[in-house]
Amino acid sequence: MVTYPAKKTMEINPDNGIMEELRKRAEADKNDKSVKDLVLLLFETALLTSGFSLDDPNMFAGRIHRMLKLGLSIDKEETGGDEDMPLLSCQLFIVMKKFWCHLMLKCS
């Protein structure tokens, strides 16, 4: 019996409150690292809840820690600072670009 890998599909509801708020924040500041972290967390959480594994769980954990610090109003100086966000793999970059495009409602 031949088995094929599952196709990854993510459906986005643009009317969802989370999506609306992410879009507003992204429009206000396209370089906001917290918005980028939240978008990636949303994507990676969807992967995990769909039964897939993450390529780099340490990056996921780092994003969670940054969001926890943000939610707890902990300054970077108090914790020794955060390193720059790591570069995305080419494949993940393409997926996230499509996701970001849809989020910004500027798809062609």
C-alpha positions in Angstrom: 0.0 0.0 0.0 1.4 3.4 -1.0 1.0 6.3 1.4 1.3 9.9 0.5 2.3 12.7 2.9 -0.6 14.9 4.1 -1.0 18.1 2.2 -0.8 21.1 4.5 -3.7 23.5 4.1 -4.5 26.5 6.2 -7.8 28.3 6.0 -8.0 31.9 7.1 -11.2 33.6 8.2 -10.5 37.3 7.6 -13.5 38.2 9.8 -12.0 36.5 12.9 -11.2 39.0 15.7 -7.6 37.8 15.9 -7.1 38.2 12.2 -8.7 41.7 12.2 -6.5 42.9 15.0 -3.3 41.5 13.4 -4.2 43.2 10.2 -4.7 46.5 12.0 -1.4 46.3 13.8 0.4 45.2 10.7 -1.0 48.2 8.8 0.1 50.5 11.6 3.7 49.2 11.6 4.8 46.7 9.0 8.1 46.2 10.9 6.6 45.3 14.3 8.4 42.2 15.6 5.6 41.3 17.9 3.1 41.2 15.0 5.5 39.0 13.1 5.9 36.7 16.1 2.1 36.5 16.5 1.6 35.6 12.9 4.2 32.9 13.0 2.8 31.6 16.3 -0.6 31.4 14.8 0.8 29.5 11.8 2.9 27.1 13.9 0.1 26.5 16.3 -2.2 25.5 13.4 0.5 23.1 12.3 0.8 21.5 15.7 -3.0 21.2 16.2 -3.3 19.6 12.8 -0.8 16.9 13.8 2.3 18.1 12.1 5.7 18.7 13.7 7.7 21.9 13.6 11.1 22.1 11.8 12.6 24.1 14.7 10.7 23.8 18.0 13.3 26.1 19.6 12.3 29.0 17.4 8.7 28.3 18.4 9.6 28.3 22.1 11.6 31.5 21.6 8.5 33.3 20.2 6.4 32.0 23.1 8.9 33.4 25.5 9.0 36.8 23.7 5.2 37.0 23.8 5.2 36.1 27.5 7.7 38.9 28.2 5.6 41.3 26.2 2.4 40.2 28.0 4.1 40.6 31.4 5.7 44.0 30.4 9.2 42.7 31.0 11.8 44.9 29.3 14.6 43.5 27.1 17.2 45.1 29.4 15.8 43.3 32.5 16.3 39.9 30.9 19.6 40.5 29.0 18.0 41.4 25.7 16.7 39.3 22.8 18.7 38.3 19.8 17.4 39.2 16.4 14.7 37.0 15.0 16.3 34.1 13.0 15.9 34.0 9.2 13.1 31.9 7.8 13.8 28.9 5.6 12.9 29.4 2.0 9.9 27.1 2.0 8.5 28.6 5.2 9.2 32.1 3.9 7.0 31.4 0.8 4.2 30.1 3.0 4.4 33.0 5.4 4.6 35.5 2.5 1.3 34.1 1.2 -0.2 34.1 4.7 1.0 37.7 5.3 -0.3 38.8 1.9 -3.7 37.3 2.7 -3.6 38.9 6.2 -2.9 42.3 4.6 -5.7 41.7 2.1 -3.4 42.8 -0.7 -3.3 39.5 -2.7 -3.2 39.8 -6.4 
